[in-house]
Amino acid sequence: MQDTIIIGVDTHKDAHVAIAITNLGARLGTLSIPATAAGYRKLVRWANIHGAVQAYGIEGTGSYGAGLFRALTLQGYHVIEVDRPNRRLRRQHGKNDTIDAEAAARAVLSGEARTRPKSGDGEVEMIRQLKIVRDTAMKARSQAMVTLKTLLVNAPQLLREQFIAITGRMTLIRALAALRPGPITSTTASAKTALRMLAHRWLALDVEIRELDHALETLVRLRAPTLMAAPGISTGTIAEMLIVLGDNPERIRSEAAFAKLCGVCPIPASSGKTTRHRLNRGGNRQANAALHRVAVVRMRSHPSTKTYVQRRTAEGKSRREIRRCLKRYIAREIFNNLCKPATQQEEASNAA
């Protein structure tokens, strides 16, 4: 009978390093491959020579290891995402590609690593790509406005007085975009040129953001139509949650696991006779911020939430504590909408 083995892979931009170990932890060999389709095939052939592969433990399945992960998944191999070794162990054992690959394999062997990677091959991956572009465009648009206003404050007096009193954002932008500076022979002409270019940049980014918002809303509505109608939950919030879950939300084991992933579950901090919990400062911070925004909006305008706030306030809870409780409830609501249907469909298909 052929022994089962585990392959650990340390991934990089141009090359990956793999190591094979037995299910008892003995090292069998190492291999370096290029990060290409041919290299992935070479890795599979090399691994099969050593034994039946139980699992591949890959570091960086969302970045440099994404291509290898998809190639192995298409061939039916079990792939586990491995986090970077902690700094204490890295200081003890040193660091190179082979050591990191072995650490990945042993993390799988010990059960420390057992997370299924995001598949990254469906609508959620499309949402993630578009949202990255939108977020960077939003940041660039804000930076353009800040720079524009700074230049306007320091502009020559006549130019400054002409535009500084305009309060409407779009009115100011369109007025500056219509400037005709002419030859740059004075500070007034150079200021007009700079302001005009910044106004055109802002308008171009605004058009880009609107197009991305429309595309994101279409994709999000297709993926989560019910959640779009929930109070206080916007397209951006759902997009953020879908990105956290990935295209295969069934990898999230439970609603409590999703809450921990979003950083909204309490962490035990007890010692001796003291029994208490503390705020979870881990998890995905973008998802945590999205839940925070939903909680704030509901506390202000949602009747049921306002009733809940009044009841918990009467019990002696602070608004911060109430907001933390609400974030946990909102996480449960989102999980039930985004994860449970997929899980139930998978169970039904397996039963059939």
Helices and strands as residue ranges (DSSP letters): E 4-11, E 15-22, E 27-34, H 37-50, E 52-59, H 66-74, E 79-82, H 87-93, H 97-110, H 123-153, H 157-163, H 169-177, H 187-223, G 227-229, H 235-245, G 249-251, H 255-261, E 267-268, E 277-278, H 285-301, H 303-314, H 319-338, H 340-351
